Amino acid sequence: MAVGRDNDINETAAPPIVVISAGDVRGIGPEVLLKALGRGEFEGALRPLITGPVAAVKMQALEIWPDGVYPPLVAEALESVLDIALDGEFPAGIGTIKDLRKALAANEALAGRWAGRAVERAVELVANGRAHSLVTAPIDKHALNLGGYSFP
């Protein structure tokens, strides 16, 4: 049975595509999703597709695996992160995830916009039949509200 309107997914050809929003990059979102993928439990069971600010996700991966040698599913996911950060939005001079978290401590709205955009893009991919399902990493609902997304 095809998923979504575009019918782009052939469910018998390969494991399902699971789109994962990166969550709040100031917190544990990217760390949780990368560590979960890195455990090896999902290898062969899914094809991960991350939505979020690509630089932040890659910085988080380097914090977890400083040698840059990633578990296979993490490496696969890092190759295809769908960037939701707009041009000029990423703070300048940031080299590590810790630096980014410090910079975003004063800009909760930007963190909220990124988290909201990541979820929107993930929903779009599933609705259009380009992914089977979605998972969201932890999101700060206060930041989401500041970023322009009304959430109770």
RODRENNU-238737 format. One record per residue (C-alpha): residue number from 1; residue in one letter; x, y, z. Coordinates in steps of 0.1 Angstrom, whole numbers, plus 2048, in hexadecimal, padded with zeros to 3 digits. Last residue first. Example, Ala and Ser with C-alpha at 12.3 -4.5 7.8 and 13.67 -1.06 7.14 Angstrom:
<nodes>
+-----+------+-----+-----+-----+
!  nr ! rest !  px !  py !  pz !
+-----+------+-----+-----+-----+
!   2 !    s ! 889 ! 7F5 ! 847 !
!   1 !    a ! 87B ! 7D3 ! 84E !
+-----+------+-----+-----+-----+
</nodes>
This chain:
<nodes>
+-----+------+-----+-----+-----+
!  nr ! rest !  px !  py !  pz !
+-----+------+-----+-----+-----+
! 152 !    p ! 7F9 ! 8FB ! 8F1 !
! 151 !    f ! 80E ! 8FF ! 8D2 !
! 150 !    s ! 80D ! 91E ! 8BC !
! 149 !    y ! 82C ! 91D ! 8A6 !
! 148 !    g ! 83B ! 940 ! 8A1 !
! 147 !    g ! 85F ! 939 ! 8AD !
! 146 !    l ! 856 ! 945 ! 8D0 !
! 145 !    n ! 83B ! 92A ! 8D2 !
! 144 !    l ! 854 ! 90F ! 8C7 !
! 143 !    a ! 86C ! 91D ! 8E1 !
! 142 !    h ! 852 ! 917 ! 8FC !
! 141 !    k ! 84B ! 8F5 ! 8EE !
! 140 !    d ! 86F ! 8EA ! 8F1 !
! 139 !    i ! 871 ! 8CC ! 8D9 !
! 138 !    p ! 87D ! 8A8 ! 8DF !
! 137 !    a ! 884 ! 894 ! 8BF !
! 136 !    t ! 866 ! 890 ! 8A8 !
! 135 !    v ! 85F ! 870 ! 896 !
! 134 !    l ! 850 ! 86D ! 873 !
! 133 !    s ! 841 ! 852 ! 85D !
! 132 !    h ! 842 ! 842 ! 83B !
! 131 !    a ! 856 ! 85D ! 828 !
! 130 !    r ! 853 ! 86D ! 806 !
! 129 !    g ! 82E ! 867 ! 804 !
! 128 !    n ! 824 ! 88C ! 802 !
! 127 !    a ! 814 ! 88C ! 825 !
! 126 !    v ! 833 ! 87A ! 833 !
! 125 !    l ! 84B ! 894 ! 825 !
! 124 !    e ! 835 ! 8B1 ! 82E !
! 123 !    v ! 833 ! 8A5 ! 852 !
! 122 !    a ! 859 ! 8A4 ! 854 !
! 121 !    r ! 85C ! 8C7 ! 845 !
! 120 !    e ! 844 ! 8D5 ! 85E !
! 119 !    v ! 855 ! 8C3 ! 87B !
! 118 !    a ! 877 ! 8D1 ! 870 !
! 117 !    r ! 868 ! 8F4 ! 86B !
! 116 !    g ! 85A ! 8F3 ! 88E !
! 115 !    a ! 87B ! 8E9 ! 89E !
! 114 !    w ! 88E ! 903 ! 88A !
! 113 !    r ! 875 ! 91E ! 893 !
! 112 !    g ! 877 ! 915 ! 8B7 !
! 111 !    a ! 89D ! 917 ! 8B7 !
! 110 !    l ! 89A ! 939 ! 8A6 !
! 109 !    a ! 881 ! 945 ! 8C0 !
! 108 !    e ! 897 ! 939 ! 8DD !
! 107 !    n ! 8B2 ! 952 ! 8D3 !
! 106 !    a ! 8C7 ! 95B ! 8F1 !
! 105 !    a ! 8CE ! 936 ! 8FA !
! 104 !    l ! 8D3 ! 931 ! 8D5 !
! 103 !    a ! 8F7 ! 93E ! 8D5 !
! 102 !    k ! 8FF ! 928 ! 8F3 !
! 101 !    r ! 8EF ! 90A ! 8E3 !
! 100 !    l ! 903 ! 911 ! 8C3 !
!  99 !    d ! 923 ! 912 ! 8D6 !
!  98 !    k ! 91B ! 8F1 ! 8E7 !
!  97 !    i ! 913 ! 8E2 ! 8C4 !
!  96 !    t ! 935 ! 8EC ! 8B8 !
!  95 !    g ! 945 ! 904 ! 89F !
!  94 !    i ! 92E ! 922 ! 89F !
!  93 !    g ! 93E ! 942 ! 890 !
!  92 !    a ! 91E ! 94F ! 881 !
!  91 !    p ! 8FB ! 945 ! 88E !
!  90 !    f ! 8E7 ! 932 ! 875 !
!  89 !    e ! 8CB ! 947 ! 867 !
!  88 !    g ! 8DE ! 956 ! 849 !
!  87 !    d ! 8CE ! 93F ! 830 !
!  86 !    l ! 8B0 ! 92D ! 840 !
!  85 !    a ! 8B5 ! 90F ! 857 !
!  84 !    i ! 89E ! 8F2 ! 84D !
!  83 !    d ! 8BA ! 8DB ! 840 !
!  82 !    l ! 8AF ! 8B9 ! 835 !
!  81 !    v ! 8C9 ! 8A1 ! 843 !
!  80 !    s ! 8D3 ! 888 ! 828 !
!  79 !    e ! 8F7 ! 87D ! 82E !
!  78 !    l ! 8F3 ! 880 ! 854 !
!  77 !    a ! 8D8 ! 865 ! 854 !
!  76 !    e ! 8EE ! 84C ! 842 !
!  75 !    a ! 90B ! 853 ! 85A !
!  74 !    v ! 8F4 ! 84F ! 877 !
!  73 !    l ! 8E7 ! 82D ! 869 !
!  72 !    p ! 90B ! 820 ! 865 !
!  71 !    p ! 919 ! 82B ! 886 !
!  70 !    y ! 92E ! 84A ! 882 !
!  69 !    v ! 953 ! 84F ! 880 !
!  68 !    g ! 958 ! 875 ! 884 !
!  67 !    d ! 973 ! 870 ! 89E !
!  66 !    p ! 95E ! 886 ! 8B6 !
!  65 !    w ! 940 ! 86D ! 8B6 !
!  64 !    i ! 927 ! 87D ! 8CE !
!  63 !    e ! 933 ! 8A1 ! 8C9 !
!  62 !    l ! 938 ! 89B ! 8A5 !
!  61 !    a ! 914 ! 88F ! 8A1 !
!  60 !    q ! 908 ! 8AE ! 8B2 !
!  59 !    m ! 91B ! 8C4 ! 89A !
!  58 !    k ! 90C ! 8B1 ! 87D !
!  57 !    v ! 8E9 ! 8B7 ! 88A !
!  56 !    a ! 8F0 ! 8DC ! 891 !
!  55 !    a ! 8FE ! 8E1 ! 86E !
!  54 !    v ! 8E0 ! 8CF ! 85E !
!  53 !    p ! 8C6 ! 8E5 ! 86F !
!  52 !    g ! 8A9 ! 8CD ! 871 !
!  51 !    t ! 898 ! 8B0 ! 85E !
!  50 !    i ! 8A8 ! 88E ! 861 !
!  49 !    l ! 8A1 ! 871 ! 849 !
!  48 !    p ! 8A7 ! 84E ! 857 !
!  47 !    r ! 8A2 ! 82F ! 842 !
!  46 !    l ! 893 ! 814 ! 857 !
!  45 !    a ! 895 ! 7F0 ! 864 !
!  44 !    g ! 8B7 ! 7E7 ! 854 !
!  43 !    e ! 8C9 ! 7F7 ! 871 !
!  42 !    f ! 8B0 ! 802 ! 88B !
!  41 !    e ! 8C0 ! 7F2 ! 8AA !
!  40 !    g ! 8E3 ! 7FE ! 8A1 !
!  39 !    r ! 8E6 ! 815 ! 8BF !
!  38 !    g ! 8F1 ! 832 ! 8A9 !
!  37 !    l ! 8CD ! 83B ! 89D !
!  36 !    a ! 8C2 ! 840 ! 8C1 !
!  35 !    k ! 8E2 ! 854 ! 8C9 !
!  34 !    l ! 8DB ! 86A ! 8AB !
!  33 !    l ! 8B7 ! 870 ! 8B5 !
!  32 !    v ! 8BE ! 877 ! 8D9 !
!  31 !    e ! 8DB ! 88F ! 8D2 !
!  30 !    p ! 8C8 ! 8A2 ! 8B8 !
!  29 !    g ! 8AB ! 8A9 ! 8D0 !
!  28 !    i ! 8BE ! 8AC ! 8F1 !
!  27 !    g ! 8BD ! 8D1 ! 8F5 !
!  26 !    r ! 8C7 ! 8F1 ! 8E2 !
!  25 !    v ! 8C1 ! 8DE ! 8C1 !
!  24 !    d ! 89C ! 8DC ! 8C9 !
!  23 !    g ! 88D ! 8BF ! 8B5 !
!  22 !    a ! 8A1 ! 8AF ! 899 !
!  21 !    s ! 882 ! 8A3 ! 886 !
!  20 !    i ! 884 ! 87F ! 87C !
!  19 !    v ! 878 ! 872 ! 85A !
!  18 !    v ! 874 ! 84C ! 859 !
!  17 !    i ! 878 ! 83D ! 837 !
!  16 !    p ! 86C ! 819 ! 838 !
!  15 !    p ! 884 ! 7FC ! 831 !
!  14 !    a ! 889 ! 7F5 ! 80C !
!  13 !    a ! 877 ! 7E9 ! 7EC !
!  12 !    t ! 857 ! 7DC ! 7FA !
!  11 !    e ! 848 ! 7FD ! 806 !
!  10 !    n ! 84E ! 80E ! 7E5 !
!   9 !    i ! 84A ! 833 ! 7EF !
!   8 !    d ! 843 ! 84E ! 7D6 !
!   7 !    n ! 81D ! 84A ! 7D7 !
!   6 !    d ! 81A ! 870 ! 7D4 !
!   5 !    r ! 7FB ! 872 ! 7E9 !
!   4 !    g ! 808 ! 862 ! 808 !
!   3 !    v ! 812 ! 83E ! 80F !
!   2 !    a ! 80F ! 822 ! 7F6 !
!   1 !    m ! 800 ! 800 ! 800 !
+-----+------+-----+-----+-----+
</nodes>
